[in-house]
Amino acid sequence: MSYEFTVYHENTAVATVFVSDSHKEVLVKKLVPDSIIQPFCGDKLDLERVYSFLKARCYEDSYVGLDEVLKKHHMISNNPWEWNRKTHGVTWEDFFWIKFEGEDITWEDVRWKR
């Protein structure tokens, strides 16, 4: 299964990402230059970099309540690809999120309401 998504900072699209079915082809297109709102700064834009971005948006594998969280979300493993699909990669720590192809949503739809 290939993955295509756009990374946003609030309502600004900052990068598009494509990962092929085999995970051998990875294309990251920066829509804004390297800056504080660009999560893919630098030139190393490979699968490891994309996976690290997605993994950072998940619960840590050592999180004590992980099994409970996964069960609540009908998941059997802490899979970053699946987790970010369900949560749009929203965290408390920043304003980045992920929009998948065909979705009609905004930052206001996915952000944590404080």
Secondary structure, DSSP 8 states (H G I E B T S, - for coil): --EEEEEEETTEEEEEEEE-TTS--EEEEESS-SSTT-TT-SS--SHHHHHHHHHTTS--TT-TTHHHHHHHTT-SS--HHHHHHHHTT--SS-SEEEEETT----HHHHS---
